[in-house]
Amino acid sequence: MFATLDALAEAAIAGRLISFPTDTVPALAARSDRAELVFAAKRRDRSKPLILMGANPSDLWTFVKGTDTDLDNWKAIADRYWPGAITFVLPASDRLPKEINPIDPTTVGLRIPDCTIARQLLEITGPLATTSANLSGEPPLENLAEIRDRFPEAMVLAPELAEPGSGQPSTVVKWTETGWKLLRQGGVLWHETI
């Protein structure tokens, strides 16, 4: 069913599956402790973790752990790219709900979308467990009516409230002992070598 922003936020807070547009493709999302809803709806393998999406970087840093130098570096890089179509995979703190990355809860993907309506929603709900709105192995759905039809259990933002996304997935980079590693090239070109 389609919903207003407030109704969508209420549904997410109550533990329901929701869908909303981002700057890339629409997201399928749930509270992090209800991430199982996303895995089940997508028929997604538990070895493929979800992304923790937030409205502001300050909402996400408690879910990572590193040295003070690491944190300073990550925040400096994030300040350059967020909000935007880039996901940073970082070492996870013990605050990360295991449901986000059930097979390997030692890392977490974090993202701040460059989409006003998405950030307004996330400001109300707090960080949500997200992924693209599609069945695993299929292309991401971009039309909210198609998402509503494919995922009848999800509450979907009303199309008239939506901002169009780029249609490209986010770029995904992971922090390793030797620096950043590009996992997926998306809409944002990645140049960092530090």
C-alpha positions in Angstrom: 0.0 0.0 0.0 1.1 3.6 -0.6 1.7 5.9 2.3 2.6 9.4 3.4 6.1 10.0 4.8 4.7 10.1 8.4 2.8 6.9 7.9 5.8 5.2 6.4 8.0 6.3 9.3 5.3 5.0 11.8 5.3 1.6 10.0 9.0 1.3 10.1 9.2 2.2 13.8 6.4 -0.4 14.5 8.6 -3.0 12.8 7.1 -3.3 9.4 8.8 -3.7 6.0 8.8 -0.4 4.0 10.1 0.9 0.7 11.2 4.4 -0.2 13.2 6.1 -3.0 16.9 7.0 -2.6 19.4 8.8 -4.8 20.2 5.5 -6.5 17.4 2.9 -6.6 14.4 2.5 -4.2 15.2 0.8 -0.9 13.5 -2.1 0.8 14.0 -1.5 4.5 13.2 -2.4 8.1 14.4 -1.6 11.6 17.8 -3.3 12.1 16.4 -5.7 14.6 13.7 -6.7 12.1 16.2 -7.1 9.2 14.9 -10.7 8.8 11.8 -9.1 7.0 14.1 -7.8 4.3 16.0 -11.0 3.8 12.7 -13.0 3.7 10.9 -10.6 1.3 13.9 -10.5 -1.1 14.7 -14.2 -0.7 18.2 -13.0 0.0 21.0 -15.2 1.1 22.1 -14.4 4.7 25.7 -14.3 3.5 24.9 -11.0 1.6 24.7 -8.3 4.3 22.3 -5.4 4.4 23.3 -1.7 4.5 22.7 0.5 7.5 21.3 3.7 6.0 21.1 6.9 8.1 20.1 10.5 7.8 23.4 11.9 9.2 26.9 10.5 9.7 26.6 11.0 13.4 23.8 8.5 13.4 26.1 5.8 12.1 29.5 6.1 13.7 28.6 4.3 16.8 28.2 1.1 14.7 31.9 1.0 13.7 35.1 0.5 15.6 38.6 1.5 14.9 41.5 3.5 16.2 41.1 7.3 16.7 43.2 7.7 13.5 41.0 5.3 11.6 37.9 7.1 12.7 39.3 10.5 11.8 40.2 9.1 8.3 36.8 7.5 7.8 35.0 10.6 8.8 37.1 12.8 6.5 36.4 10.5 3.5 32.7 10.3 4.4 32.6 14.2 4.6 33.8 14.2 1.0 31.3 11.7 -0.3 28.2 11.9 1.9 25.4 12.4 1.3 25.9 10.4 -1.8 25.7 7.2 -3.7 28.6 5.5 -1.9 28.6 2.8 0.7 31.5 2.4 3.1 32.1 -1.1 4.6 33.9 -0.7 7.9 34.7 -2.8 11.0 31.6 -3.2 13.1 31.3 -2.3 16.7 29.4 -4.5 19.2 26.4 -2.1 18.8 25.6 -3.5 15.3 22.6 -5.7 15.4 23.7 -9.2 14.2 20.6 -9.3 12.0 22.2 -6.8 9.5 25.1 -9.1 8.7 24.2 -12.5 10.2 27.1 -14.5 8.7 29.9 -12.0 9.4 28.8 -9.4 12.0 32.4 -8.0 12.0 31.7 -5.5 9.2 28.9 -3.1 8.3 28.0 -1.2 5.2 27.0 2.4 5.9 25.4 5.0 3.6 23.8 8.5 3.7 21.6 8.9 0.6 21.6 12.2 -1.3 17.8 12.2 -1.3 15.8 14.7 0.7 12.7 12.5 1.3 14.9 9.5 2.3 16.9 11.6 4.8 13.6 13.1 6.2 12.3 9.5 6.7 15.6 8.3 8.3 15.7 11.4 10.6 12.4 10.2 12.1 13.1 6.4 12.1 16.8 6.4 12.9 19.1 4.1 10.8 17.4 1.4 8.9 18.6 -1.9 7.4 18.3 -1.5 3.7 18.9 -3.0 0.3 17.5 -2.5 -3.2 13.8 -3.3 -3.8 13.9 -6.5 -5.9 14.0 -10.2 -5.5 17.5 -11.6 -5.2 19.1 -12.1 -8.6 16.7 -9.8 -10.4 17.3 -6.1 -11.4 16.4 -3.4 -8.9 12.8 -2.2 -9.3 12.6 1.6 -9.9 8.8 2.0 -10.2 7.1 2.4 -6.8 3.9 0.8 -8.1 5.9 -2.3 -9.2 7.5 -2.4 -5.8 4.0 -2.3 -4.1 2.8 -5.1 -6.4 6.0 -7.3 -5.9 6.1 -6.8 -2.2 2.5 -6.5 -1.0 3.7 -6.9 2.6 5.6 -3.6 2.4 4.3 -0.1 2.9 5.6 2.0 0.0 6.0 5.8 -0.2 3.4 7.4 -2.4 4.8 8.0 -5.9 3.8 11.7 -5.9 6.2 12.3 -2.9 9.1 10.5 -4.5 12.3 12.0 -6.0 13.8 10.2 -9.0 17.0 8.2 -8.4 19.8 7.7 -10.8 18.9 4.0 -11.4 22.6 3.1 -10.7 23.6 1.2 -7.5 25.9 2.8 -5.0 29.6 2.5 -5.2 30.8 0.1 -2.5 34.3 0.4 -0.9 35.7 -1.5 2.0 38.4 -0.5 4.5 41.1 -3.2 4.8 44.5 -3.3 6.6 46.1 -2.0 3.5 43.6 0.8 2.8 40.4 1.1 0.7 39.3 -1.7 -1.6 36.7 -1.1 -4.3 34.0 -3.8 -4.1 31.5 -2.4 -6.6 31.8 0.6 -9.0 28.5 2.4 -9.0 27.4 5.9 -9.9 30.2 7.6 -7.8 33.8 7.3 -9.2 36.2 6.2 -6.5 39.7 7.6 -6.6 40.9 7.3 -3.0 44.2 5.4 -2.3 44.6 6.3 1.4 
